[in-house]
Amino acid sequence: MMFRAIPVLAILTLSACGGGGGGDIGAGLSLTTQAISALPGRAETGEDVTFAALLNDVRITNGVDVVTYDPKLGLAAQYHADDMLANNYFDHYSQDGSSPGDRITAAGYNWKTYAENIAMGQTSQAEVMTAWTNSPGHNANNISPSFEDFGLGKAGSGSGTRWVLVLATD
């Protein structure tokens, strides 16, 4: 089984301005805002309910309150999964330079803190949840008490499947 995941973006807060790397975040955000707002709203699906059970089982086992599905976070996660698949890349930053925070904002979620887990190659929700649970950085995001909401995105199939989990609090 192929497992590629990056636990880079742990918890970020608004206690400082916009975040590292310099540059004008607004430039990437305007492109992302247009792209995300052009997508139809994403309602909770049976897959979201199934994944919520997997994620919340891990949280409960670790003594942390459960998270609930948020359609705006689902939209941000799905947008990034689709973009990574369509443009054949695997990174937290989109090729237009937008960050997870930019995408979450563009989807209409007014976040205070967020984290993003990405993975590639798992073929089921159970597989990706196991992979994230077995990765210390990803699991720290999964069980952080800082989060109240989540959204999940999946694009592709087989070894090329891209997964995006967004956890946040507004």
C-alpha positions, -999 to 999 in steps of 0.1 A, spaced: 0 0 0 13 34 -9 11 61 17 21 96 10 9 122 34 22 155 47 15 166 83 29 200 77 0 222 86 -7 216 123 -28 242 141 -27 277 128 -43 307 145 -51 343 136 -28 355 164 -3 366 137 -9 381 103 -16 357 74 12 332 77 47 324 64 63 326 31 57 363 24 40 374 -8 5 387 -14 -20 361 -2 -48 382 -17 -36 375 -52 -41 337 -48 -72 342 -27 -91 361 -54 -85 333 -79 -95 306 -54 -126 326 -43 -138 327 -78 -132 290 -84 -148 279 -52 -178 302 -53 -185 289 -88 -190 253 -74 -224 243 -62 -229 240 -24 -220 206 -11 -245 189 13 -236 162 37 -235 128 21 -236 92 34 -198 91 29 -194 121 52 -215 104 78 -194 73 75 -162 93 78 -175 113 107 -180 80 126 -144 69 118 -129 103 128 -150 107 159 -142 71 171 -106 82 171 -114 114 189 -136 98 216 -109 71 222 -85 99 229 -109 118 252 -117 146 228 -151 160 218 -165 150 185 -165 172 153 -194 177 130 -195 180 92 -195 215 78 -205 219 41 -182 249 37 -152 228 49 -164 200 27 -164 223 -3 -129 236 5 -116 200 9 -133 187 -22 -120 217 -42 -84 210 -32 -87 172 -38 -101 179 -73 -75 205 -80 -46 182 -70 -60 154 -92 -67 176 -122 -33 192 -121 -13 161 -110 3 174 -78 3 166 -41 8 196 -17 -10 217 8 -4 248 -14 -23 250 -47 -4 257 -78 -19 292 -77 -2 297 -44 -33 295 -22 -30 280 12 -56 258 31 -66 290 50 -72 308 17 -94 279 4 -114 277 37 -120 314 36 -130 313 0 -156 286 7 -172 310 32 -160 296 65 -148 323 89 -121 302 107 -102 309 139 -80 279 136 -76 250 111 -56 221 100 -54 201 68 -44 165 63 -38 152 28 -31 117 16 -27 99 -17 -33 63 -27 -57 50 -1 -88 34 -17 -112 37 12 -121 60 40 -110 33 65 -76 31 49 -70 68 48 -82 72 84 -59 44 95 -30 60 76 -36 94 93 -40 78 127 -7 60 123 11 92 114 19 113 145 15 147 128 -18 138 111 -31 122 142 -23 153 163 -47 171 140 -73 143 142 -74 145 180 -68 182 186 -95 196 209 -91 229 190 -115 217 163 -153 216 161 -159 210 124 -146 190 95 -149 185 58 -136 157 36 -127 156 0 -118 127 -23 -109 127 -59 -97 100 -82 -95 63 -77 -69 36 -70 -33 47 -63 -40 81 -76 -68 90 -52 -63 123 -34 -78 128 1 -81 161 19 -94 164 55 -100 199 68 -105 205 105 -115 239 118 -132 261 143 -151 293 135 
